[in-house]
Amino acid sequence: MLPLVRQCRRFYLDYFSQPASDRVLYRALRKRPAHKILELGIGAGQRTLRMLEIVAACRPESQISYAGIDLFEARSETDGPGLSLKAAHQQLRASGAKVRLVPGDPLSALARMANEIGPVDLIVISADQDRDSLARSWFYFPRMLHAATRVFLEERETTDGPAQLSELSRAQINDRVALTAPRRSAA
């Protein structure tokens, strides 16, 4: 892209892109690009493509690895819009990133793949994830974290309300992980 076009695109993503909650993520990626990304809940793929675009623009020489976990074809009407596995792979492969897509809910997919995915730089969790599955999947997060891993969690206050994307602190992550730790009963 031409420098002026690139600057206009950057300005658009940082200040005018929709949904507005994603702008926090785009700005954070520009400050500290992530080369290894895990996203739980791809949805229609728009945010994913934008994330990959930003990282590629910041560090064009480095290889980006992306892993996405989603229900894909198993989505129901209540899960909202989404892509099929094939469509998601075609769309994301065009970005130039090394793409790995894993069908399933957070718990079942991370139980199978957490060790294989390994430490990542960025984890993005969409609001459309099953709450129970996500709550139990925090057990697998320590396997994917390193000292500089950033975790962004998208939440809705009401089912119809707008989603808010926020970065979790290390203490918040540790609290969620602690809730999933196996408990031993007293004898």
Summary of the structure (lengths in Angstrom):
residues: 187
radius of gyration: 16.7
end to end distance: 66.5
largest distance: 69.1
contacts: 540
relative contact order: 0.15
helix: 48%
strand: 18%
